[in-house]
Amino acid sequence: MFHTMRTAATATATATIRELRTDFRSVKRRMEQHGKIVITDHGEPAYLLQPLPRKVEPCSAPPDYYARLLRRQPKALSAADTRQFWEEERDDR
C-alpha cells in the first residue's frame, strides 16, 4: 500500500521495504508518476529512490545522400574526351 507524504514543496510517494521487495512493479510505476519515492523502514523514512537522469543525445544532421551519390559516381567525360572515345571506337570497325 502506497502512501503520500506531503511536504511544503511537493507530494512524495512512499513505500515500505517489504513493498519494494514483493511488488517492485507497482513501486516502479509510482516512481514514474511521482519521480521520487521515500522508502520507509518501520515507519521511518530511510531511503530515497529516484530514477537516473536521462541523457539527451543531440540529433545529428541527416546524411546527405545526394552529395554522397555525386562523390561515388564516375566523373562525366568532357566533350573533347567523348569525341575522342567515339572516334577510337569507329576506327576499330
Beta strands, then each sheet from edge to edge (+ up, - down):
strand 1: 3-6
strand 2: 11-16
strand 3: 37-41
strand 4: 44-49
sheet 1: 1+ 2- 3- 4+
end
